[in-house]
């Protein structure tokens, strides 16, 4: 005996977690929507959005910025030490740190996690390992609740 009644509405787009029927192309997303970027764009957009804690950040945006932040910190440290301009060195460190925290929060958003997970990094060793795993996870396909 079959019934025309469906207990749940059927989603023609493929269901929960599936791309819409027209397809979902991650390369069509912008920077704050978690779209892929190169090294230069990751650095420039990272500093343009230095205090933006909403939206998403792709793995490429996060890791390219992370490498750039290390380079900028090293250059700032060398220049600051050579010129005895410690204040400039600390300003550079503070700007890079703020940019890294905001990008980390957006990276967590891309993998579907709350930005408050960043605080787990204060737990020695276990927190750092947990964050590295979260940063390496792929982003959630399609829109999520943290989209800009």
C-alpha positions, 0 to 999 in steps of 0.5 A, spaced: 500 500 500 503 506 497 501 513 499 502 520 496 503 523 503 511 524 504 513 525 511 518 530 510 518 535 504 523 533 499 528 538 497 530 538 489 537 541 490 540 534 493 538 535 500 542 537 506 549 539 505 549 537 497 550 543 492 544 546 489 542 544 482 546 549 478 552 547 482 557 550 487 563 553 484 568 555 490 572 559 485 566 564 484 566 566 492 569 572 494 575 573 499 570 574 505 566 568 503 572 563 503 574 564 496 581 561 494 587 566 494 594 567 492 600 569 496 599 577 494 592 577 495 592 573 502 596 579 505 593 585 502 586 582 503 588 580 510 590 587 512 584 590 509 580 586 513 584 586 519 578 587 524 573 583 520 571 578 525 565 575 520 565 571 514 569 566 512 577 565 510 579 559 505 585 555 507 589 558 502 588 565 505 589 563 512 596 559 510 599 564 505 597 570 510 600 566 516 607 565 512 607 572 510 606 574 517 612 570 519 616 574 514 613 581 516 615 579 523 622 577 521 623 583 517 620 588 522 624 584 528 631 585 524 629 593 522 627 594 529 633 591 532 638 594 527 635 601 528 634 601 535 626 602 534 623 598 538 616 602 538 616 600 531 617 593 532 612 592 537 607 596 532 608 591 527 608 585 531 601 588 534 598 589 527 600 582 525 597 579 531 591 582 530 590 580 523 592 573 525 587 573 530 581 576 525 583 571 520 583 565 525 576 566 527 574 567 519 578 560 518 574 557 524 568 560 521 569 557 514 570 550 517 563 551 521 566 552 527 565 558 532 570 563 532 570 562 540 574 556 538 580 560 538 581 561 545 582 553 546 589 555 543 591 558 550 591 550 553 598 548 552 600 543 547 593 540 546 589 547 544 595 548 539 594 541 536 586 542 536 587 549 532 592 546 527 587 541 525 581 545 525 585 550 520 587 544 516 579 542 515 576 543 508 571 549 509 563 547 509 561 546 502 555 551 500 553 557 505 553 556 512 551 561 518 558 565 518 557 567 511 558 574 510 
